[in-house]
């Protein structure tokens, strides 16, 4: 009796999900949306102009706020997604290959940190310049004096709305990057940050928002730099960068930020009548004060949790090991990312 013949079947991969398809064509989709907006502006469409340029201009360098600012924010959410994917694909991945970073998963993480470094170094510098030329430069009383601060300069409004757009964009980014051990804490942090940015913008508290952002961004600059140096194999420079990060974190995120929180607790009643008068742009009452304090302390609680992880890294370095981010999974594993930012070809 003849034995049955085994027929080798061709493997058919499962169909891609919508999210996987979007990630594969991330540059094309977001680039097309940006192009449509630019084309709409050239055709004279008002919504496109509101998306590209700031709304509510009152004078050469004076702006106010309104619902049309949402167009600008939404446009930059898409633009940041496009810029991130494009820079990772056409700048940081090629650079990673040139310096010999492998495997592809590590190049992907280097590219992610490359974009993070680019963003944070630019916006931290921009925010510091804005604060330096403003009344609230290391003067917490100016958060409240002359409140409400309804009118904004061009640079302050653009800076604030772009930061807001970036953090909305981060809610998308955190779900496409390699999942980290502190994923829940990170998502919670992002929601709190967005709540503070949106509410402070609407309630005319952009001065204190600018100060908080400057406190937060410096540590992100140094952490991204340390990770980049680690991926390219400069372990000694990585340790120095991490040392600067370990110093900057408690100074800015616990020291300076605590000063801001203390000012929010003790100073408003000295300068404000604490009345709810939306028609005058006044939203700061004892209730909203408690709400801001709650959000600040919640943010600080998450940062204390992260600082405990940083201390673990410091202990490892003191023991003679290299700096490793304990929030991340094993950085050296050989797995390939399922669907990278941009296209598979950039690996």
Order of alpha helices (4+ residues) and beta strands (2+ residues): alpha-alpha-alpha-beta-beta-alpha-alpha-alpha-alpha-alpha-alpha-alpha-alpha-alpha-alpha
